[in-house]
Amino acid sequence: MGKRKRVAERRRATPAVVGAVVVAVAAGAGIVAYTLYGGGGGATEDGRNRTMAAGGPRAVPTGPPSAAEVQSVATRFLTAWQHGSPAEAAAATSDSAAAAALLTGYAADAHLTDLTLTQGAPSGGKVPFSVKATVSYEGLSKPLAYDSTLTVVRRPADGRPVVDWHAAVVHPELHDGDTLVTGESGTPPVKALDRNGEELTAAAYPSLGSVLDGLREKYGKKAGGRAGVELRVVRGAASQKAELSDETLAELSKGTPGTVRTTLSPGLQAEAERLVAKQQKASVVVMRPSTGEVLAVANTGHGFDTALLGSLAPGSTMKVITSSLLIDKGIAAADKPHPCPKTFRYGGWTFHNDDDFEIKDGTLKASFARSCNTAFVSQAGKLKDDDLTKQAQQVFGLSMDDWSIGVPSFDGAVPVQSAAQMAASLIGQGGVRMNPLNMASVASTIASGRFHQPYLVSPSVDHRTLATASRTLSAGTLAQVREMMRYTAASGTAAEAMAGLGPDYGAKTGSAEVDGQTKPNGWFTAYRGDLAAAGVVQAGGHGGDTAGPIVASLLRKGA
């Protein structure tokens, strides 16, 4: 090994400064504290920084900015912004990239011109200012005025005073990530018309609020209208996560609405509104079986549209579909003997009838009319897991997610289930989910003999294709289901509500248990001639007593 040259260690005359030393220095009207960083220098006894070979320590001011600094930074920022120099204004902020993007968009995207910014009296680091500008877009203009505030802080890295950047500096309604945009206000408005050509409004028909919104969303750009022009806040990802919606700050012009004719009957719609208003939470749909036209849609609450979008267990009204399945497969017949015991155990569950009643020596028709649960659950072992699903899809057009009624809707769900859940599905529990639109369609399919997809706007308006069912019930099955529904309307659980509406009629009642409710949801579906309807009263009790009078009144009124 070669010789190694020994290098003697050099010792410093003074020990290194570890960490930082805070020194107070007079600056303007206030006191500015500086933090001295370095590995080999300190301060002399008279307070002056020690000069280092490497150039000495770097002084980083801390503490709140002085009044002079606040005034200087605010003036520099506001002057550059007003003069149309977004990059220069952004350089005076704590986030130059975000500030530059929003300030550039202020003119380029929001189309704000003739900007005048007037600074108010500072309070500590906060500086209020007023904004006056003109929103200009394609020959339209409107003045805009508002107040805002900026705050001057020290940037931690170097102690430099800067504007603490947040989007709210530009406009108080902005959250970080939001932008300002001037342009057409989304989808053009529409004027919805009833089947007679008269305008439908939410003021006249409160239940139609969501329906009218849906019509605008789907047909606004197709109906010949033109959107208005507005300055609006477009929410960013963070605001959307917080469920904040876009907000209009200035309207330059109102939109010109196009017109969309619906199938709604003004008389039936008004009556439906009146009837559901008497209940705490009721929904109903009326339709024409021969065509699928929706004639009325009403909900007690004017928020969520349960009538079209609801997803609720339909209870015993599902027995219309189940009966058609049992008869189709030759498992049962309307007038043949059929069991209705007090209880029946299947798949580990014990199913009960209301008050544990039983029908001795009864028929399927008698069990249907009295709404015997065990008469249907007891047949589960003779069915395949997917039989009910196929019947609902292939005959009644449900659970295919392919309806296009003109506004958003839920097409029902009849999932494939097994064991106890499959048995529960036969009586409208388990995983089965429906709404009044779906169950009005079920009654319509029986009344007309075939599935006609419900629609609220004629397909001729936009040339859309309506959903179809792949098969119809056999003549024998159809006749038996009609007879059972007619018997229920005349002598069964629907008789009181349907009194005086025969003889060309049919009905089925239902009650669906819901966890946490003391009373079940009451269902009722029925038809009379070429009119069908279905309704639900949530937590109302038995369907014949609650939803029944609503549906029957609408059938009585007619179109």
Secondary structure as GFF3:
##gff-version 3
##sequence-region A 1 559
A	DSSP	beta_strand	20	27	.	.	.	ID=ss1
A	DSSP	beta_strand	30	37	.	.	.	ID=ss2
A	DSSP	beta_strand	58	62	.	.	.	ID=ss3
A	DSSP	alpha_helix	67	82	.	.	.	ID=ss4
A	DSSP	alpha_helix	86	90	.	.	.	ID=ss5
A	DSSP	alpha_helix	96	108	.	.	.	ID=ss6
A	DSSP	beta_strand	112	119	.	.	.	ID=ss7
A	DSSP	beta_strand	126	137	.	.	.	ID=ss8
A	DSSP	beta_strand	140	154	.	.	.	ID=ss9
A	DSSP	beta_strand	161	163	.	.	.	ID=ss10
A	DSSP	three_ten_helix	167	169	.	.	.	ID=ss11
A	DSSP	beta_strand	179	184	.	.	.	ID=ss12
A	DSSP	beta_strand	190	193	.	.	.	ID=ss13
A	DSSP	three_ten_helix	206	208	.	.	.	ID=ss14
A	DSSP	alpha_helix	209	219	.	.	.	ID=ss15
A	DSSP	beta_strand	229	234	.	.	.	ID=ss16
A	DSSP	alpha_helix	237	241	.	.	.	ID=ss17
A	DSSP	beta_strand	247	253	.	.	.	ID=ss18
A	DSSP	beta_strand	258	261	.	.	.	ID=ss19
A	DSSP	alpha_helix	266	276	.	.	.	ID=ss20
A	DSSP	beta_strand	282	287	.	.	.	ID=ss21
A	DSSP	beta_strand	294	299	.	.	.	ID=ss22
A	DSSP	alpha_helix	306	309	.	.	.	ID=ss23
A	DSSP	three_ten_helix	315	318	.	.	.	ID=ss24
A	DSSP	alpha_helix	319	328	.	.	.	ID=ss25
A	DSSP	beta_strand	343	346	.	.	.	ID=ss26
A	DSSP	beta_strand	349	352	.	.	.	ID=ss27
A	DSSP	three_ten_helix	354	356	.	.	.	ID=ss28
A	DSSP	alpha_helix	364	370	.	.	.	ID=ss29
A	DSSP	alpha_helix	374	377	.	.	.	ID=ss30
A	DSSP	three_ten_helix	380	382	.	.	.	ID=ss31
A	DSSP	alpha_helix	387	394	.	.	.	ID=ss32
A	DSSP	alpha_helix	419	425	.	.	.	ID=ss33
A	DSSP	alpha_helix	436	448	.	.	.	ID=ss34
A	DSSP	alpha_helix	475	491	.	.	.	ID=ss35
A	DSSP	alpha_helix	495	498	.	.	.	ID=ss36
A	DSSP	beta_strand	505	512	.	.	.	ID=ss37
A	DSSP	beta_strand	521	528	.	.	.	ID=ss38
A	DSSP	beta_strand	531	537	.	.	.	ID=ss39
A	DSSP	alpha_helix	547	557	.	.	.	ID=ss40
###
